[in-house]
């Protein structure tokens, strides 16, 4: 049980490193894309997608499982010892997935809290507040027009209940 926990923690760290490395450069994924796709279907140079970086859950799961299946095949072929490694295989796949999501949360948080991003959000909020204040000034400038509009409906409302029922034809 202890070895499984160690493998799981190492897999989480591996997932974090893998995601961080792909967020910096996706050269290996770009090479695989060039090999498997025709020229007009290849990814654009500005595309940052990698094996796990900017991929949905299922594709991350497929790439991670494929990597560890190839690794497990090599280990069982090279070593003469056959051990029951399904538990370790599952731990590494799940740990790596968790590691990639932890890394994506950290990288996203770091990118969203940069000084330029904070200044951008501050400027947007400042513009929003100015728009709200301009809207309030327009309503304050014409208070007499609003009072006139309010007084007209009140004249109709000031009829007694008996008069309103007579208007509807409910009483004579």
SVG drawing of the C-alpha trace seen along z (x, -y; Angstrom):
<svg xmlns="http://www.w3.org/2000/svg" viewBox="-77 -70 92 83">
<polyline fill="none" stroke="black" stroke-width="0.4" points="0.0,0.0 2.9,-2.4 4.4,-1.8 1.1,-2.7 0.9,-6.0 4.5,-6.8 3.8,-6.0 0.6,-8.1 2.5,-11.2 5.3,-10.8 2.7,-10.6 1.0,-13.8 4.5,-15.5 5.1,-14.0 1.7,-15.4 2.5,-18.8 5.9,-18.8 4.5,-17.5 1.8,-20.1 4.2,-22.9 6.7,-21.8 4.0,-21.7 2.7,-25.1 6.2,-26.5 6.8,-24.6 4.8,-22.0 7.4,-20.9 6.9,-17.1 3.1,-17.4 3.7,-19.6 6.1,-17.0 3.5,-14.3 0.9,-16.5 3.2,-17.0 3.7,-13.2 0.0,-12.3 -1.7,-15.1 -1.7,-16.4 -0.1,-19.8 -3.4,-21.7 -4.7,-20.0 -1.6,-20.7 -1.9,-22.9 -1.2,-26.6 2.0,-28.0 0.2,-30.1 -1.7,-27.1 -0.4,-26.1 -2.2,-22.8 -0.1,-19.8 -0.7,-16.3 -2.2,-17.5 -2.0,-21.3 -5.3,-22.8 -6.8,-19.3 -10.2,-18.2 -10.5,-15.4 -10.9,-12.5 -8.0,-13.3 -5.8,-13.8 -6.9,-10.4 -6.1,-8.8 -2.6,-10.3 -1.7,-9.6 -3.0,-6.0 -1.2,-5.4 2.1,-6.7 1.9,-4.5 0.7,-1.5 3.8,-1.8 6.0,-2.2 4.4,0.8 4.9,2.9 8.6,1.9 9.1,2.7 7.4,6.1 9.4,7.0 12.8,5.9 12.5,7.3 11.9,11.0 9.9,10.4 6.1,10.4 4.5,8.4 0.9,7.5 1.2,3.9 -2.5,3.0 -2.7,1.1 0.4,-0.9 -0.8,-1.5 -4.1,-2.9 -2.4,-5.0 0.0,-6.5 -2.8,-7.4 -5.0,-8.9 -2.2,-10.7 -0.9,-12.2 -4.4,-13.4 -4.7,-15.0 -1.3,-16.6 -2.2,-18.1 -5.3,-19.7 -3.4,-21.0 -0.8,-22.5 -3.4,-24.0 -5.1,-25.6 -1.7,-27.1 -0.7,-28.3 -4.2,-29.8 -4.1,-31.5 -0.6,-32.9 -1.6,-34.2 -4.8,-35.7 -3.1,-37.6 -0.3,-39.2 0.2,-42.9 -1.1,-43.7 -4.2,-41.5 -5.0,-43.2 -4.6,-46.6 -6.8,-45.6 -9.5,-44.4 -9.2,-47.6 -9.6,-49.7 -12.6,-47.7 -14.2,-48.2 -13.4,-51.9 -15.1,-52.3 -18.1,-50.3 -18.4,-52.6 -18.1,-55.7 -20.9,-54.4 -23.1,-53.9 -22.4,-57.3 -23.2,-58.9 -26.5,-57.1 -27.3,-58.5 -26.4,-62.0 -28.9,-61.8 -31.7,-60.8 -30.8,-63.5 -30.7,-66.3 -34.4,-65.9 -36.2,-65.3 -39.2,-67.6 -39.9,-65.5 -40.1,-62.4 -42.4,-64.1 -44.8,-65.0 -44.9,-61.4 -45.5,-60.1 -48.3,-62.6 -50.4,-61.6 -50.8,-57.9 -51.5,-59.0 -54.5,-61.0 -56.1,-57.8 -55.2,-55.9 -56.8,-58.4 -60.3,-57.4 -62.2,-55.7 -62.8,-52.0 -66.5,-52.6 -65.7,-54.7 -63.3,-52.1 -65.9,-49.4 -68.5,-51.5 -66.0,-52.1 -65.7,-48.4 -69.4,-47.9 -69.5,-45.8 -71.9,-48.0 -74.5,-50.6"/>
</svg>
